[in-house]
């Protein structure tokens, strides 16, 4: 068995040949999408009006565990994958823990996160279908950047509806998207009916993710050969992100690393679902007893304080209904929340696994997340994304428990990306102006009131 | 011979054991530093008042070709090295050239550039000497970031004099330095005599690199157990950067890659000198016939339009005199120059090699540099630093010459870093407000007038 280096790089021949479809191994499946008009399960045809057909096929596939990654996508992956599995020697030393800590680092590409794994796939299927343009929305900008990179590679025009206040506060994210040729439209805009309506009603609004989604969908539906693409939550996005878990599994087997705990941050759930996929599959089949921990912000606690209910995917309540852990589509985390992971709901797959007891969830406050991030940056070198630092914080907590108990556990977490475009959040942490926000039960009740059914 | 992958990663055991000291193989050495007061060569003792003694020893070493990299620095290097040697398959396809194009990519660490290679070494020697703090200056911020990362790792306090206008225009760079625990002092400041004097004379000044250097040196000299460290130009910095060339040589030999042309950008010359070091050593010894091309901005053309003369290293004219290609220490590129590489002079080693005909130099205008950078980002994925894109532009030009001639040359260039903190420059390129600046002969004459001797 080779000595474990700081960074484990697989060779490009070891990039996975297939994605791992968790639904094919789950004992029970998540309930299907429901058409809110007919209250019947959505058909592939209905979904194909909005999404690429290749992606709809993946979204509905519950039978094939291994879904081949087309050669063209593998060629794209070779530009920035395999991503390293890093042994956090310096963090272990800093914590003085007997635990072994590893992180799978997805931040080595310009989008700065794992989002590129699904962008590369989604644009490929769009191109294959003969589409001539795509739309999407972006808040913080990671997904918009990743999609712009993929669209540049495949030469497909892209319109990104970027939350207006975000496009103003993050002009550099906007500039990256534009450098890759993406068209950035601050939302709400006058390019759509819904945008014009909102502008008329709220002339000075800074916009919202819900509004940006609605504009992107409207444009996709009304434009010939155009579709809408989404960077998280959906099953096909989790499928694409399983390339993370598959690579990690190969590396673990190659170096005889046996994780006791795997930790990921969870907003919409695509990174977490992809990170754990093959390990969770083995757990379902009784082949391991790994603890899986999803970590979310205390300010947006869908798993830890949400309801498992049918809900809309967007604030505008235009999408099919999904059964998921949700805070209600009307829930908005406090504006002082700087750490990402702001989505009101959670992947159907992650939700179902959580409901069935296959994984744990916890929430952390952002000041503790940034404290962990700063400590990590100083000892391990890399400045992590706020999102990723949720998982980091939980990994540190678990490693400190090992220090107390003397146990030599193997802890692996997903470091989804870098924080290079999140420096305003770091600044507020550095100058101690950052505050925490934990919604009260009353705050949550307002969100739950927007659920389509009066579940309680 | 193995097939050449997109990214060649050496193993951590292949990180070089020693740096390559070009001066030990040069047929003629650069003239020594001259004390401007006595007009005699500087002694080690004189230099040690400002610089760490370990670094002074390296600065003056002209006999040992291989200088061992201490184990502790190698441990630091393992956190982010070996850096990949990337085959630019997608760029080759985009250009439709028979040439093979490779780039050695130094942007995979948070400082975003090669600067960390020397920061890691310099802070190690400072710590070993028992120093208790360091000072430096930073303009664009790459060096300040790299040094802050190294100081965090070695737990050594750091004060960074950051050009005031730069600290205001690049608050995020400042925030990164502060996240790593570095103290950022906008310069001119009231913490030094020279700063107070400049502030009194120019109350509203935005500062300059020359002023920041003077403040950093003053603080280092006046503070107990404190020294000043510098991120380029000096021979020991080139020595540390030879880790780039040594790694590249190992990778080339492993995959039987035989460069015909090696291209690097050149500001102070440390990246270029480090990139070419072992290959240039072989050329001097008649073992290869590689063409070496240093690429500089047309707005700051020290090699292509400067004089080979003794000059000060700083605008304040406080350093020893070095014989180098220089535009005069009073030369300042136009403020519209956004592409880095703004230093008025050039490494003594690179200057001497150029004077003796071992390398070529050319200059490029920044709009062409950003056009090349944007094309590269879109096809290769990575968004390059403006500095690095000077080398990229020349590599593209050479590849297009191969397309015309049908020659299958092997072109290697140094991609020194990423442009994630340079988005304001990309924005001015994207919105076509970027202009080019080529100094007139009259502009250059003003700079030459600041040379200490009236050479012509």
Interface residues (C-beta under 8 A of the other chain):
Chain A: X5 X6 X7 X9 X11 X12 X78 X79 X80 X90 X108 X109 X110 X112 X149 X152 X153 X171 X172 X175 X176 X178 X179 X180 X181 X374 X377 X378 X379 X380 X381 X382 X383 X418 X420 X421 X423 X424 X426 X427 X430
Chain B: X5 X6 X7 X9 X11 X12 X78 X79 X80 X90 X108 X109 X110 X112 X149 X152 X153 X171 X172 X175 X176 X178 X179 X180 X181 X374 X377 X378 X379 X380 X381 X382 X383 X418 X420 X421 X423 X424 X426 X427 X430
